[in-house]
Amino acid sequence: MRLKSLASAAVTLFIGVAARAHGEAPQDPLVGLWGSEGLYGPAVRGQLTVDGRGQAWRATIAGFDVVARHQGNAVSFSLPNDQGEFRGELDADAAHMVGQWIQPPGRVYFSRFATPVALLRSGDGVWQGAVTPLDNRLSAYLLISQAADGTLSAFVRNPDFNLGRNAPYRVVRDGDRVTLIGTRSGDRIDGSYDKAGNRLLMRLRIPNSTLEFTPRGRNDAVGFYPETPPQDKIGYVQPVSEEDGWATASLQQTGLAPDPLLALVDTIVNTPYAGFKTPYLHSLLIARHGKLVLERYFHGYSRDRTHTTRSAGKTFAGVLTGIALDRGAKFGLDTPVVSLFPEYRDIARLDPRKRRITVQNLLTFTSGLACNDDDDGSPGNEDRMQDQDAQPDWYKYTLDLPMAADPGGSKAVYCSAAVNLLGGVVSNATDMPLLEFFYRYYAAPLDIRLYHVNLMPTGQAYLGGGIEMRPRDQLKLGQLYLNGGGWNGRRVISQAWVDASWRRYSSFASDHGYGFNWHIIDVTSGGHSYRLYEAGGNGGQFVIAIPELDMVVGFTAGNYGDFATWYRFMTEWIPKFIIPAAVPPAEATGAAHGR
């Protein structure tokens, strides 16, 4: 017997499908599920052509025709009114031009993003390629219910960012005017009901415009329900092979039992709605023995759609640091960080303790800077840094912070700003823009063609988290480390760096260690302890490597701001569903394992 579906639970809990008892108020026409899905730019996208045949080079895209700057192998141009820009470089024989498309802040994403663009020579002096920016996409759903006394209540469901956190609202009607008032927060959402068009027009803070909500049913609200349309039976299908470097196989071919994993999919799809605590999975992927064996998407997400990594993207800072060292960059783990930023001659509060901060301190959350993302009052808190306008250079902002403790030690303090400094370390030490370094030495060798890097106000890549990638490409991070630093015969990082990264240098708690931008967690399943190496981020973004089982697990999800829910994807679902699929019950015993 299947669990009651989220759809049935939501309808039963909020809409009340059963006939109303005698004397109850007649049903208001607002009762039911309303949905709005919108794409809010950017408008500039599609084929980009760079024409270098004339005396002045030109670039055309989306109806724009502008002068392109050409100096040596570097090619760049900007569109008027900050509608986009391109930074690229020709290879040695001028057959390819590889660069980054920089899209402006939008109505949903407030920072700029950089997307790789590869242009091929289509004729003498002409290069063409496609620009695929990050969509400013937003979905929102209103589920309105009516009590016996006629009063209306609602909750807002936003699968993209978990806006509103599913907090309850009281619905107030005054003729055609409709106002949603948060019963806990007091927040207001103002709008109106268009009876003739049977639509709700509600103004949301993001994307700061009036959205049109129309009635939705079970088969046309893809972001609200885990699967659309509902399936009578949860089945298994081997992942599709693509030209992305992944070999695929079936569960059975890699020694995985289907039943525990199908039970996990069933849990994702059919957990009854529980408000704020409901798991909102967007994807689940598993690789075993180097092959992709499970790939499922939920709540309107798909294989081709990139997804934020949030703080799971911090692990790329450690990866790039290792690549730079492997390639002979002139710094070491014990190099003082201040010495690697010679452009800043007036660092504030430059006392002896700050001078002792090393690269390894940045990798292990032990910088000693007054920077704690878990403390809203900390001067280095990520939100405080990003919300201020006085210092747009976040490297300088971080280096100017006061010291809160001596650098080093074994206590990890979560600080995104310090991790981001590693980007400046790599860029300065290699004399290469970080976006170019990331593309050339990480993305291209791993067959990653589409991603979006969020930028600091200065236009440099931000390594504190937030890179957008397809889930299949996110999963490669864990496989790369399981492979000892190689991918399909290419050496990306050294085995020595992998080994160093997965050692425990600092701790958040006795059961939660930290390596070089990798979380280290032990979980118990079947009486046996397994060590997990995790790149994790807010909302349920995980890349989890389990070396003992030669397995990588990836989650993306939308439980932003709900740590208690998304953290159990790793601490509960891994030992309950995923490890048992790899370990027959008779073998699930033994002493605690450690790496």
Backbone torsions as a table, in degrees:
resi	resn	phi	psi	omega
1	MET	NA	125.1	-179.7
2	ARG	-72.2	150.0	172.2
3	LEU	-62.2	152.9	174.8
4	LYS	-58.5	131.1	-176.5
5	SER	-70.8	157.9	175.8
6	LEU	-58.7	-35.3	179.6
7	ALA	-61.7	-49.7	-178.5
8	SER	-64.2	-40.0	-179.2
9	ALA	-63.9	-43.2	-179.1
10	ALA	-64.1	-43.3	-179.7
11	VAL	-64.4	-44.0	-178.9
12	THR	-65.0	-41.4	-174.1
13	LEU	-75.3	-38.9	-170.5
14	PHE	-108.6	-29.7	-173.2
15	ILE	-100.3	-34.7	178.8
16	GLY	70.8	73.2	-175.4
17	VAL	-71.2	-29.9	-177.4
18	ALA	-60.2	151.4	-179.7
19	ALA	-59.8	138.5	-178.4
20	ARG	-79.2	144.7	179.8
21	ALA	-67.4	159.2	-180.0
22	HIS	-57.9	134.3	177.5
23	GLY	97.2	-10.6	178.5
24	GLU	-75.1	157.8	180.0
25	ALA	-65.9	145.4	176.9
26	PRO	-62.5	150.5	-175.3
27	GLN	-68.6	130.1	178.2
28	ASP	-72.0	142.6	179.6
29	PRO	-65.0	-12.4	177.9
30	LEU	-79.2	-15.6	-175.4
31	VAL	-65.6	131.5	178.2
32	GLY	134.7	-169.1	-178.6
33	LEU	-101.0	130.1	178.6
34	TRP	-121.8	142.3	-177.2
35	GLY	-135.2	152.7	176.0
36	SER	-145.1	123.5	175.3
37	GLU	-124.4	125.6	-176.3
38	GLY	-138.8	152.0	174.5
39	LEU	-117.5	119.5	-170.5
40	TYR	-113.6	42.7	177.3
41	GLY	97.1	-172.2	-0.7
42	PRO	-75.2	152.6	-176.6
43	ALA	-74.4	-30.1	-176.1
44	VAL	-81.7	115.9	-179.9
45	ARG	-165.5	172.6	176.2
46	GLY	102.2	-156.6	-173.4
47	GLN	-72.6	130.8	174.4
48	LEU	-108.9	129.5	177.1
49	THR	-121.6	126.8	173.5
50	VAL	-110.2	120.3	-175.3
51	ASP	-112.6	110.1	-178.8
52	GLY	-107.2	25.1	-176.1
53	ARG	-80.8	-26.5	-178.2
54	GLY	-92.3	-178.9	178.6
55	GLN	-63.7	-38.1	175.6
56	ALA	-107.6	123.9	177.5
57	TRP	-70.4	148.2	-179.6
58	ARG	-134.2	155.9	177.7
59	ALA	-130.6	136.9	178.5
60	THR	-127.2	137.6	176.6
61	ILE	-163.1	133.8	173.5
62	ALA	50.6	38.0	178.1
63	GLY	90.5	-8.9	177.5
64	PHE	-88.1	145.1	176.6
65	ASP	-138.3	106.1	-172.8
66	VAL	-130.7	163.9	176.0
67	VAL	-74.1	135.6	176.5
68	ALA	-106.3	132.5	177.7
69	ARG	-80.8	135.5	-177.8
70	HIS	-135.2	115.5	179.2
71	GLN	-139.3	113.1	-173.4
72	GLY	64.4	-126.5	175.9
73	ASN	-93.4	-5.5	-176.9
74	ALA	-82.9	135.8	178.0
75	VAL	-132.5	133.9	179.4
76	SER	-154.0	157.9	173.2
77	PHE	-161.3	160.8	177.8
78	SER	-130.6	143.6	174.3
79	LEU	-87.6	153.0	-179.3
80	PRO	-63.5	154.3	175.7
81	ASN	58.5	34.5	175.0
82	ASP	53.6	45.5	179.8
83	GLN	-94.2	3.6	177.3
84	GLY	146.0	157.0	177.0
85	GLU	-150.5	160.2	-178.9
86	PHE	-127.8	135.9	173.1
87	ARG	-127.7	118.0	-175.9
88	GLY	-142.5	175.8	-179.4
89	GLU	-149.2	137.8	175.4
90	LEU	-80.5	144.7	174.4
91	ASP	-79.3	-179.6	-170.1
92	ALA	-59.6	-38.6	-178.2
93	ASP	-99.0	9.3	177.2
94	ALA	62.0	20.4	177.7
95	ALA	-81.3	-25.3	-178.4
96	HIS	-131.3	149.4	171.3
97	MET	-127.5	118.0	-177.8
98	VAL	-115.7	133.9	-178.4
99	GLY	-161.4	-163.8	-177.8
100	GLN	-126.6	132.5	171.4
101	TRP	-93.2	125.2	-179.2
102	ILE	-104.6	113.2	179.2
103	GLN	-94.9	150.3	-176.9
104	PRO	-76.9	167.0	171.8
105	PRO	-57.2	149.3	-176.3
106	GLY	-124.7	-168.3	-177.4
107	ARG	-82.2	-15.1	177.5
108	VAL	-112.1	-48.7	176.1
109	TYR	-98.5	123.2	-172.7
110	PHE	-91.7	-5.5	177.3
111	SER	-109.8	164.4	174.5
112	ARG	-78.6	152.0	177.6
113	PHE	-128.7	147.8	176.5
114	ALA	-112.2	133.7	-178.6
115	THR	-125.1	132.5	-179.6
116	PRO	-66.6	143.5	177.3
117	VAL	-133.7	128.1	176.6
118	ALA	-113.7	120.3	179.6
119	LEU	-109.4	136.4	177.6
120	LEU	-105.5	146.8	176.9
121	ARG	-70.4	122.2	-179.5
122	SER	-104.8	-2.4	179.1
123	GLY	178.8	177.8	179.9
124	ASP	-62.4	113.7	175.6
125	GLY	78.8	14.3	179.7
126	VAL	-129.4	132.6	178.9
127	TRP	-128.9	140.6	-177.4
128	GLN	-136.5	146.0	177.1
129	GLY	-164.8	174.5	-175.9
130	ALA	-106.7	136.5	174.3
131	VAL	-101.2	121.2	179.8
132	THR	-122.9	87.1	-176.4
133	PRO	-74.3	170.4	174.9
134	LEU	-74.2	122.0	-179.6
135	ASP	-68.4	134.3	168.8
136	ASN	-83.8	81.3	-173.6
137	ARG	-104.8	139.3	178.1
138	LEU	-144.9	130.1	174.1
139	SER	-117.5	140.4	178.6
140	ALA	-144.4	142.6	-179.8
141	TYR	-133.7	140.7	174.6
142	LEU	-115.0	125.9	175.0
143	LEU	-113.6	110.0	-173.0
144	ILE	-109.0	132.8	179.9
145	SER	-126.4	164.4	-176.5
146	GLN	-129.9	130.3	176.8
147	ALA	-81.4	170.4	-178.0
148	ALA	-59.8	-29.5	-179.3
149	ASP	-85.7	5.2	176.9
150	GLY	92.9	-8.3	179.3
151	THR	-70.6	147.6	-176.6
152	LEU	-109.7	143.1	174.1
153	SER	-135.2	161.9	-176.2
154	ALA	-153.8	163.1	163.9
155	PHE	-136.2	152.9	-180.0
156	VAL	-102.6	128.0	177.5
157	ARG	-113.7	121.3	178.4
158	ASN	-126.1	102.4	-175.6
159	PRO	-69.3	-20.1	-174.1
160	ASP	-77.8	-41.9	-174.1
161	PHE	-134.5	-1.4	-177.2
162	ASN	59.8	37.5	177.8
163	LEU	-61.5	136.7	-178.9
164	GLY	83.2	-15.5	177.1
165	ARG	52.0	30.8	178.9
166	ASN	60.0	25.4	178.6
167	ALA	-68.1	146.1	-178.7
168	PRO	-73.9	149.3	177.6
169	TYR	-126.4	148.8	169.3
170	ARG	-95.9	133.1	-177.0
171	VAL	-101.0	123.0	-179.9
172	VAL	-114.5	125.9	178.6
173	ARG	-112.7	135.6	173.3
174	ASP	-135.4	88.9	-172.0
175	GLY	66.9	-124.7	178.8
176	ASP	-85.5	-9.9	179.8
177	ARG	-76.6	135.7	-179.8
178	VAL	-129.2	128.3	178.6
179	THR	-127.7	131.1	173.8
180	LEU	-102.3	125.4	-178.6
181	ILE	-120.1	121.3	-178.8
182	GLY	-62.9	125.0	-177.6
183	THR	-72.6	-18.7	177.3
184	ARG	-107.3	-42.4	-173.1
185	SER	-92.9	-24.3	-174.2
186	GLY	80.3	0.7	178.4
187	ASP	-59.8	147.2	179.4
188	ARG	-117.9	138.2	170.1
189	ILE	-124.0	114.8	-175.4
190	ASP	-98.9	146.6	179.2
191	GLY	-172.3	-162.1	-178.3
192	SER	-151.5	161.2	177.7
193	TYR	-111.1	122.0	177.4
194	ASP	-95.3	98.2	-174.7
195	LYS	-63.9	-43.7	-177.3
196	ALA	-61.5	-41.1	180.0
197	GLY	-91.9	-3.1	-177.5
198	ASN	47.7	61.0	180.0
199	ARG	-145.4	151.8	174.3
200	LEU	-104.0	133.6	176.8
201	LEU	-113.8	107.7	-173.8
202	MET	-124.0	136.1	-179.2
203	ARG	-95.6	117.8	178.2
204	LEU	-104.4	148.2	179.8
205	ARG	-61.3	-39.3	173.0
206	ILE	-118.9	117.2	16.5
207	PRO	-95.7	34.9	178.1
208	ASN	57.6	48.8	178.4
209	SER	-159.0	170.5	179.5
210	THR	-85.4	124.6	179.7
211	LEU	-101.1	145.0	177.4
212	GLU	-96.8	117.3	177.7
213	PHE	-103.1	132.1	178.0
214	THR	-121.2	157.2	-178.8
215	PRO	-61.5	141.7	-178.5
216	ARG	-129.5	151.3	174.8
217	GLY	-118.7	-169.8	-174.7
218	ARG	-65.3	-22.6	-173.9
219	ASN	-107.1	5.0	-179.2
220	ASP	-139.0	36.4	173.8
221	ALA	-136.1	68.1	-168.1
222	VAL	-65.4	-26.9	179.3
223	GLY	-83.1	-17.8	-176.6
224	PHE	-83.7	-40.9	-176.5
225	TYR	-99.0	150.2	179.2
226	PRO	-60.8	-34.9	179.3
227	GLU	-140.6	145.0	-179.9
228	THR	-140.0	124.9	-9.3
229	PRO	-73.8	170.6	179.5
230	PRO	-65.7	147.0	179.6
231	GLN	-107.5	140.2	179.1
232	ASP	-71.9	-28.2	-176.0
233	LYS	-140.8	131.4	176.4
234	ILE	-80.2	114.8	-178.3
235	GLY	-115.2	173.0	-179.4
236	TYR	-111.2	135.6	174.3
237	VAL	-132.4	130.5	178.2
238	GLN	-63.3	140.2	179.4
239	PRO	-57.2	151.8	179.6
240	VAL	-77.1	138.3	174.6
241	SER	-78.1	135.2	177.1
242	GLU	-131.3	173.2	175.6
243	GLU	-89.8	58.0	-178.9
244	ASP	-124.4	11.5	176.7
245	GLY	93.0	-13.8	179.8
246	TRP	-83.5	127.1	163.1
247	ALA	-83.8	144.2	179.6
248	THR	-115.6	157.7	178.4
249	ALA	-155.6	170.7	176.3
250	SER	-85.9	164.5	176.1
251	LEU	-57.6	-47.4	-176.7
252	GLN	-63.0	-35.9	-178.9
253	GLN	-65.2	-22.9	179.3
254	THR	-109.1	15.5	173.9
255	GLY	77.6	24.2	179.0
256	LEU	-103.5	135.0	176.9
257	ALA	-80.4	127.9	-176.8
258	PRO	-66.6	-36.1	-168.7
259	ASP	-58.0	-48.5	179.5
260	PRO	-61.7	-36.2	-178.4
261	LEU	-73.8	-37.6	175.7
262	LEU	-67.5	-31.5	175.0
263	ALA	-65.2	-35.6	176.2
264	LEU	-66.6	-44.5	177.4
265	VAL	-60.1	-41.0	178.2
266	ASP	-62.2	-39.6	177.5
267	THR	-62.8	-42.6	179.1
268	ILE	-62.9	-42.6	-174.0
269	VAL	-79.2	-33.4	-167.6
270	ASN	-117.9	10.2	174.5
271	THR	-63.3	125.5	-179.9
272	PRO	-58.7	146.9	-178.3
273	TYR	-60.7	129.2	-179.8
274	ALA	-131.5	35.2	177.2
275	GLY	63.7	-131.7	-174.0
276	PHE	-59.6	-26.5	-173.0
277	LYS	-93.4	3.6	179.3
278	THR	-71.7	130.3	176.4
279	PRO	-70.5	127.5	180.0
280	TYR	-112.8	78.0	179.9
281	LEU	-74.5	140.2	173.9
282	HIS	-105.7	-30.1	176.7
283	SER	-157.8	154.1	173.7
284	LEU	-138.7	121.2	179.4
285	LEU	-132.4	144.4	177.9
286	ILE	-137.6	134.6	172.0
287	ALA	-119.2	139.3	177.7
288	ARG	-134.0	135.2	-179.4
289	HIS	51.9	37.6	175.9
290	GLY	80.6	7.1	-178.1
291	LYS	-122.8	139.1	178.1
292	LEU	-75.8	121.3	-172.5
293	VAL	-121.0	-16.4	179.0
294	LEU	-142.4	133.6	-178.5
295	GLU	-151.7	108.8	179.7
296	ARG	-133.3	144.3	-179.7
297	TYR	-126.0	150.9	-174.0
298	PHE	-141.2	166.2	174.6
299	HIS	52.2	41.1	173.4
300	GLY	85.2	-1.2	179.1
301	TYR	-85.3	162.9	-174.3
302	SER	-149.6	171.7	-177.3
303	ARG	-60.2	-35.4	-173.5
304	ASP	-88.1	-6.9	-175.0
305	ARG	-93.6	127.9	176.9
306	THR	-71.4	157.0	-178.6
307	HIS	-136.8	143.9	178.0
308	THR	-63.1	146.4	173.2
309	THR	-94.2	-14.6	-169.8
310	ARG	44.7	-133.4	-174.3
311	SER	-74.5	-7.8	170.0
312	ALA	-60.4	-25.2	177.7
313	GLY	-68.1	-15.3	176.2
314	LYS	-59.6	-31.0	-177.4
315	THR	-63.1	-25.2	175.9
316	PHE	-63.2	-27.1	177.4
317	ALA	-62.1	-42.9	177.0
318	GLY	-67.0	-38.3	178.7
319	VAL	-61.4	-48.4	-177.0
320	LEU	-67.3	-35.6	176.2
321	THR	-61.4	-44.8	178.3
322	GLY	-63.0	-42.3	178.7
323	ILE	-61.9	-43.5	-179.6
324	ALA	-61.4	-44.0	179.1
325	LEU	-65.5	-41.8	178.1
326	ASP	-60.2	-30.6	-177.1
327	ARG	-92.2	10.6	171.8
328	GLY	89.7	17.1	177.4
329	ALA	-58.8	145.0	-171.2
330	LYS	-87.8	69.4	168.7
331	PHE	-159.1	166.9	178.1
332	GLY	-135.3	177.9	-179.8
333	LEU	-62.6	-28.9	-177.9
334	ASP	-96.5	8.1	178.8
335	THR	-69.9	130.7	175.9
336	PRO	-61.7	131.9	-175.2
337	VAL	-63.7	-40.2	-176.9
338	VAL	-57.7	-35.3	-178.2
339	SER	-67.8	-17.5	-178.3
340	LEU	-91.4	2.8	177.5
341	PHE	-125.0	65.7	-177.3
342	PRO	-66.7	-15.7	-179.4
343	GLU	-69.6	-16.5	-179.7
344	TYR	-103.1	103.8	-177.9
345	ARG	-96.7	-3.2	-175.2
346	ASP	-130.8	46.3	179.5
347	ILE	-63.9	130.1	-177.7
348	ALA	-73.9	150.0	172.9
349	ARG	55.1	40.9	-175.2
350	LEU	-81.8	77.4	180.0
351	ASP	-93.2	175.8	-177.9
352	PRO	-59.4	-33.6	-179.4
353	ARG	-66.1	-42.5	179.7
354	LYS	-64.7	-35.5	178.5
355	ARG	-65.6	-20.2	-178.1
356	ARG	-90.5	-4.6	178.3
357	ILE	-64.1	127.9	-178.0
358	THR	-109.6	170.2	175.7
359	VAL	-59.9	-40.0	179.2
360	GLN	-63.1	-34.5	176.4
361	ASN	-60.9	-38.3	178.1
362	LEU	-67.0	-37.0	-178.2
363	LEU	-70.8	-22.3	-170.3
364	THR	-118.3	12.2	179.5
365	PHE	60.5	39.5	179.7
366	THR	-128.7	35.5	-176.4
367	SER	-71.1	-26.5	-175.2
368	GLY	82.3	-5.1	177.8
369	LEU	-64.9	153.0	176.9
370	ALA	-75.7	74.5	-170.7
371	CYS	-147.3	104.6	-177.8
372	ASN	-140.6	108.9	-178.6
373	ASP	-67.2	-17.8	178.7
374	ASP	-87.1	1.8	179.7
375	ASP	-124.1	109.1	-177.7
376	ASP	-61.1	-24.2	-179.0
377	GLY	-88.2	-4.1	-179.2
378	SER	-70.1	132.4	-178.7
379	PRO	-62.7	-24.6	179.3
380	GLY	-95.8	5.8	177.6
381	ASN	-51.2	136.3	-173.9
382	GLU	-57.5	-43.5	-179.1
383	ASP	-64.3	-40.1	179.0
384	ARG	-63.8	-41.8	179.5
385	MET	-63.0	-44.8	-174.8
386	GLN	-77.5	-22.7	-179.3
387	ASP	-85.4	-19.4	-178.2
388	GLN	-81.7	153.4	-179.0
389	ASP	-113.5	-8.8	-173.6
390	ALA	-67.0	-34.7	-178.1
391	GLN	-129.2	95.8	-178.8
392	PRO	-72.0	-17.3	178.6
393	ASP	-87.1	102.6	-174.5
394	TRP	-73.5	-20.8	171.5
395	TYR	-64.0	-48.7	180.0
396	LYS	-64.7	-41.1	178.4
397	TYR	-56.0	-44.5	-177.3
398	THR	-69.4	-44.3	-179.5
399	LEU	-66.3	-24.0	179.0
400	ASP	-81.9	-8.9	-177.0
401	LEU	-63.5	150.3	172.6
402	PRO	-70.6	165.2	175.3
403	MET	-90.2	139.1	176.3
404	ALA	-106.6	-17.7	-178.0
405	ALA	-161.6	167.4	173.1
406	ASP	-66.2	142.5	176.1
407	PRO	-67.8	153.0	180.0
408	GLY	94.4	-160.5	-177.1
409	GLY	86.0	-175.5	-174.9
410	SER	-109.0	-0.8	-179.4
411	LYS	-92.4	120.7	178.1
412	ALA	-86.9	134.7	175.6
413	VAL	-122.4	120.2	-171.3
414	TYR	-69.0	116.0	-174.0
415	CYS	-143.6	101.9	-179.3
416	SER	-65.5	-36.3	-176.6
417	ALA	-62.5	-37.2	179.7
418	ALA	-69.2	-40.1	176.6
419	VAL	-61.8	-40.6	-179.4
420	ASN	-60.9	-31.4	178.6
421	LEU	-57.8	-27.0	179.1
422	LEU	-60.9	-29.3	175.9
423	GLY	-61.9	-41.9	176.9
424	GLY	-67.7	-35.7	176.8
425	VAL	-60.3	-49.2	-177.9
426	VAL	-64.9	-46.4	-177.2
427	SER	-63.9	-45.4	-179.3
428	ASN	-67.2	-40.5	-175.6
429	ALA	-73.4	-24.5	-179.7
430	THR	-103.3	-6.2	-177.7
431	ASP	53.7	44.0	-178.8
432	MET	-140.5	135.7	175.3
433	PRO	-55.6	139.3	-173.3
434	LEU	-62.3	-36.6	178.3
435	LEU	-61.0	-41.5	178.6
436	GLU	-67.9	-40.8	179.6
437	PHE	-62.5	-44.6	179.8
438	PHE	-60.8	-45.0	-178.9
439	TYR	-66.1	-48.6	-171.3
440	ARG	-70.5	-38.5	-170.1
441	TYR	-109.9	-6.4	175.3
442	TYR	-124.8	-60.5	-172.7
443	ALA	-64.4	-52.3	-176.9
444	ALA	-61.5	-46.4	178.8
445	PRO	-62.9	-24.4	-179.8
446	LEU	-97.7	15.2	176.8
447	ASP	58.9	36.8	177.8
448	ILE	-100.4	112.0	-172.6
449	ARG	-104.1	-25.9	-177.8
450	LEU	-125.8	123.3	173.8
451	TYR	-161.7	167.8	-178.5
452	HIS	-136.1	121.7	-178.6
453	VAL	-102.8	124.1	177.2
454	ASN	-74.5	143.0	-171.5
455	LEU	-112.7	152.3	170.9
456	MET	-76.1	166.2	178.1
457	PRO	-56.3	-26.0	179.5
458	THR	-77.8	-7.1	179.8
459	GLY	93.1	-0.4	177.4
460	GLN	-88.6	154.5	-178.7
461	ALA	-64.4	140.4	177.5
462	TYR	-98.5	123.4	-177.8
463	LEU	-104.2	11.5	176.5
464	GLY	-80.6	0.4	178.5
465	GLY	125.2	156.1	173.6
466	GLY	116.0	-3.9	176.9
467	ILE	-57.4	137.9	178.4
468	GLU	-102.2	129.8	177.9
469	MET	-145.7	159.0	169.8
470	ARG	-64.4	143.5	179.0
471	PRO	-54.9	-35.6	177.8
472	ARG	-61.5	-37.0	179.6
473	ASP	-77.9	-33.1	174.6
474	GLN	-59.3	-41.7	-176.0
475	LEU	-62.7	-24.9	-178.9
476	LYS	-62.4	-25.5	178.6
477	LEU	-58.6	-48.0	178.9
478	GLY	-67.8	-38.9	-179.9
479	GLN	-66.7	-36.3	178.0
480	LEU	-57.9	-43.9	-179.4
481	TYR	-73.3	-38.0	175.2
482	LEU	-61.9	-32.6	179.3
483	ASN	-76.9	-0.7	-177.3
484	GLY	78.0	20.6	176.5
485	GLY	102.8	4.4	179.9
486	GLY	-113.3	159.0	177.8
487	TRP	-143.9	112.9	177.6
488	ASN	49.8	47.2	176.2
489	GLY	85.5	-2.9	178.7
490	ARG	-102.3	134.9	175.6
491	ARG	-85.7	116.9	-178.5
492	VAL	-103.1	-48.2	173.8
493	ILE	-134.2	164.2	-175.8
494	SER	-82.5	153.5	173.0
495	GLN	-58.4	-36.5	-179.8
496	ALA	-61.9	-38.6	179.1
497	TRP	-70.2	-38.9	176.1
498	VAL	-58.7	-48.2	-179.1
499	ASP	-61.9	-42.2	-179.6
500	ALA	-67.0	-37.8	-177.0
501	SER	-66.6	-30.5	-175.9
502	TRP	-96.7	17.3	169.5
503	ARG	-89.7	154.4	179.6
504	ARG	-92.4	118.3	-179.8
505	TYR	-108.7	-31.2	-177.7
506	SER	-145.0	173.2	-174.3
507	SER	-143.6	143.6	167.6
508	PHE	-90.0	-31.3	177.5
509	ALA	-157.1	173.0	-176.9
510	SER	-60.9	-29.7	-178.6
511	ASP	-103.7	14.9	-175.9
512	HIS	-141.1	97.0	179.7
513	GLY	-97.1	175.0	-179.6
514	TYR	-143.8	133.4	177.1
515	GLY	-103.6	-135.8	174.7
516	PHE	-89.4	85.6	-178.7
517	ASN	61.2	28.7	170.9
518	TRP	-125.5	131.8	170.7
519	HIS	-79.1	143.8	-178.2
520	ILE	-123.6	115.4	-173.7
521	ILE	-129.4	140.9	172.1
522	ASP	-107.3	132.7	175.2
523	VAL	-126.1	153.4	-179.1
524	THR	-112.3	131.9	177.4
525	SER	-141.6	126.8	179.6
526	GLY	62.0	31.4	179.3
527	GLY	80.1	6.3	-177.4
528	HIS	-121.3	142.1	179.7
529	SER	-96.4	131.6	179.6
530	TYR	-119.2	137.8	178.0
531	ARG	-94.0	128.1	179.0
532	LEU	-109.5	138.5	173.2
533	TYR	-112.4	119.8	-164.2
534	GLU	-127.4	131.1	163.0
535	ALA	-101.4	115.1	-171.6
536	GLY	-132.3	150.6	-179.5
537	GLY	-146.4	161.0	-178.2
538	ASN	-49.7	137.8	176.8
539	GLY	95.5	-16.5	-179.6
540	GLY	110.8	34.4	177.6
541	GLN	-94.4	115.1	-174.9
542	PHE	-135.8	138.5	159.0
543	VAL	-123.0	116.4	-171.8
544	ILE	-123.5	119.1	177.2
545	ALA	-99.9	134.1	177.5
546	ILE	-122.5	88.6	-173.0
547	PRO	-58.1	-39.0	-176.0
548	GLU	-60.6	-28.1	-179.1
549	LEU	-105.4	2.5	-177.6
550	ASP	50.6	54.9	-171.4
551	MET	-139.9	144.3	172.1
552	VAL	-125.1	135.6	-179.4
553	VAL	-121.9	136.3	177.4
554	GLY	-126.3	132.8	171.9
555	PHE	-122.5	142.5	159.1
556	THR	-127.4	147.9	-173.3
557	ALA	-158.7	173.1	-177.0
558	GLY	-120.1	27.9	179.0
559	ASN	-89.7	49.9	-177.9
560	TYR	-63.3	136.5	179.8
561	GLY	76.5	10.0	-177.7
562	ASP	-128.4	70.4	-175.0
563	PHE	-57.5	-42.2	-175.7
564	ALA	-59.6	-32.2	-179.9
565	THR	-81.6	-50.7	-172.6
566	TRP	-74.5	-26.4	-178.6
567	TYR	-69.2	-25.6	-179.7
568	ARG	-76.4	-9.2	170.9
569	PHE	-55.6	-38.6	-179.1
570	MET	-86.2	-49.1	-171.2
571	THR	-76.5	-22.9	-179.2
572	GLU	-111.7	-47.6	-174.6
573	TRP	-72.0	-37.4	178.8
574	ILE	-59.1	-53.1	-179.4
575	PRO	-72.9	-25.0	-176.0
576	LYS	-83.7	-37.7	-172.6
577	PHE	-116.4	-43.9	-166.7
578	ILE	-84.9	-47.3	177.6
579	ILE	-62.2	-44.2	178.4
580	PRO	-59.2	-25.6	177.3
581	ALA	-68.4	-25.8	-178.2
582	ALA	-97.6	-18.3	-174.7
583	VAL	-121.3	109.7	175.1
584	PRO	-56.1	145.0	-176.0
585	PRO	-51.1	-37.6	-177.6
586	ALA	-66.5	-21.6	-177.1
587	GLU	-98.8	-6.6	-172.8
588	ALA	-82.1	53.5	176.5
589	THR	-138.5	165.8	176.6
590	GLY	136.4	175.0	-178.9
591	ALA	-77.0	163.1	179.0
592	ALA	-59.3	139.8	-177.3
593	HIS	-105.7	141.4	174.0
594	GLY	-140.6	154.8	178.5
595	ARG	-99.0	NA	NA
